[in-house]
Amino acid sequence: MGASTKGADMPEIAEALSRMEGMLPAVGTERVALDKAAGRVCAESLAARLDAPPFAVAAMDGYALRWADAGAPLRCLGTARAGDPLGGPVSPGTCLRIFTGAPVPPGADTVVVQELAEAAGDRVRILPGAEPHRHIRAAGDNLRTGAPILRPGTRLTARHVGLLAAAGHAEVAVHRRPRVAILSTGNELSERFAVDRGAQILDANRPALKALVQAWGGVPRDLGIVPDEPDALSSALARVLDAGDIDLLVTSGGASVGDFDLVCPTLAALGFAPAFRKVRMRPGKATLFGQFGGLPVLGLPGNAVAALVSALVFLRPALSLLAGTGRAALPEERAILATPLPATGPRTTFLRGRLDRGPAGGAVFAVLADQDNAMLSGLAEADALVLRPADAPPAAAGEPVSIIRFDRAPGF
Amino acid sequence: MGASTKGADMPEIAEALSRMEGMLPAVGTERVALDKAAGRVCAESLAARLDAPPFAVAAMDGYALRWADAGAPLRCLGTARAGDPLGGPVSPGTCLRIFTGAPVPPGADTVVVQELAEAAGDRVRILPGAEPHRHIRAAGDNLRTGAPILRPGTRLTARHVGLLAAAGHAEVAVHRRPRVAILSTGNELSERFAVDRGAQILDANRPALKALVQAWGGVPRDLGIVPDEPDALSSALARVLDAGDIDLLVTSGGASVGDFDLVCPTLAALGFAPAFRKVRMRPGKATLFGQFGGLPVLGLPGNAVAALVSALVFLRPALSLLAGTGRAALPEERAILATPLPATGPRTTFLRGRLDRGPAGGAVFAVLADQDNAMLSGLAEADALVLRPADAPPAAAGEPVSIIRFDRAPGF
């Protein structure tokens, strides 16, 4: 939590993300029943296991007949409705009353809609306007056996679940949910406020990070609060490694370079191979990524706002990489400034604000007055961040800017 | 599943939604631990239970001192770091080495950053450039006891969870998840394809609708497939009512006016009070809504694509109303047509298509060639719908249109 920024290597966000990318291979797979598949990431190429419809079926309510016979009155043999077994053949001079979804019997080559037929007893007359070969959905029209329906890497939604069911799949191979261990560091942190236990703040980072991991498809494991003591941190880290079942460790706090910021040196003692130790962004500079003993670790800042902004930038793509969908891009959009912005310093800068609809219908962004990094209430009130490049000049109201809407990263 | 459109009352989508709105009051509430709160809807007004920070704390690493003494060398009394108990007073002529987050002791009114101080042994000299009253975060600066932090009706995300933790809330009152019973009707439907059991299609609607209910915050209860027989449907509906714990019943199939479409007459026999029996939209005309015995019921079409499009239009806002967040609007956006569109008929029309980035950076929509309503593969391939008004003329490539991106209704 120190303020010093010594050390030469401070990559831009894009460069930091590129370094992270190669170090987060997709996790293994498991088979799940269709009921459990929504939200998971497909891990196989799938094809239809059957023809849909399995037989030719009527696409409308009407009469099934041979078109060659349509000129003269037809004798109606009976009724076929959806779900009935395939009926006997329609012989010359006959027809079948048929309802949408019912199997078209052998012999029939046309369904005439009921509006274009006149029935009296078992006699049916086809009216002018009827057309040959209409209103029959052929076997396999919607899905043909062997036709590809899903690619690996697809995040499954309700539409895919419906398609899998229709195609005869009762289960599907998916990537298991990435397991993410979360720990907070800091002597000042507490789960429960008690004045007699020293000057404390309640730990907001772990609850928020657990919620993010869950919303973004992972399974959080809560490692609690570790005090700012090398031995305590070292044994906490060693325990994660020994457990052997964690895909990513996320820490918050202690990742800066102050006298009591222990994450970097403690990791170093465990053989840490860093991808980066800080990032040219604000807030969120004190973000690190690397691995030790084969375990990827993402170190987030201690300040709550900085931790969450950095999670949006790094934890979200880390989880999507582990889950097998590739790197989730930061969801940048354009908006018009409702309020002026100051010049930015030497880092890419995120400022919290609120979105509204402008007079022209487009999105309009108003920056919040208080941008204090410990101010979680401001982040909760905001619904977007403006993303400003390093060394940007002041921006006036009316200028277009790049924003990140929180509802584009659901769960944030 | 009949094709006839008799009956005068066929409201537009907006009118149908308005009629639905008053019939879906928010469900009851429960208290959940913070770990279970993300994704739930807050059901109370909440205020901060404590000041954050609880004491004045250092906002930077440096030295805490009385500004009046800054002109002469100071004796350093010791070190305070985050989490340390509140130290004794800083008396005249003394200072305290202090780190970010540590309590500022009584007497000190300024923190001078370490870059503007020179220490030799326990002597500290303040350098030019230091300013009075800086770098102290006063008690309650971030959150003041009693300050409002959350309103009822807020869908809680990770940011809110963090704020609740920081404000001293270990649990929160939320609406319970709406319980949604789902049944499919149709003799042709099966869970498992078997040629000897009549002409069947696999039921894709229930699996997809269950996934939607879950993605949109509800708890699905699967009532299975009911054949097209009045007695079977009637007793299935009566059982839902008797169970007494369902907030919404969703049916699919049998909601049209064909000879074997039984949902409307069977509901009528149970005292159905309809809000609407069909809607001026395509696909999805055969959508009904109302209540019987106090139970809201949404009847969706049997065709898979029609059922899912209608679910996007009606089930999503139904769930958000039950959940207490108010009516979720259909997420309409603008895009440019990449392909021409035909004139529409007398109903609001949804066509499936794919989105791409145009040369100017905006969204470009290309309609899919096959718009068959039983074609779930086409819906799964699509990533948006174009929404065209009734009786719209043909539209040329390059024209702006209204679209609904599926990723704006996550889970669809």
Interface residues (C-beta under 8 A of the other chain):
Chain A: M1 G2 A3 L34 D35 A37 A38 G39 L50 A52 P53 P54 F55 V57 M60 D61 R81 A82 G83 D84 P85 L86 F99 T100 G101 A102 P103 V113 Q114 E115 R137 D141 N142 L143 A147 I149 L150 T157 A158 R159 H160 V161 G162 L163 L164 A165 A166 A167 G168 A170 G186 N187 E188 L189 R192 F193 V195 G198 A199 Q200 I201 L202 D203 A204 N205 R206 P207 A208 L209 K210 A211 L212 Q214 A215 P227 D228 G258 D259 F260 G302 A304 L308 D372 A374 M375 L376 S377 L379 A380 F406 P410 G411 F412
Chain B: M1 G2 A3 S4 L34 D35 A37 A38 G39 L50 A52 P53 P54 F55 V57 M60 D61 R81 A82 G83 D84 P85 L86 F99 T100 G101 A102 P103 V113 Q114 E115 R137 D141 N142 L143 A147 I149 L150 T157 A158 R159 H160 V161 G162 L163 L164 A165 A166 A167 G168 A170 G186 N187 E188 L189 R192 F193 V195 G198 A199 Q200 I201 L202 D203 A204 N205 R206 P207 A208 L209 K210 A211 L212 Q214 A215 P227 D228 G258 D259 F260 G302 A304 L308 D372 A374 M375 L376 S377 L379 A380 F406 P410 G411 F412
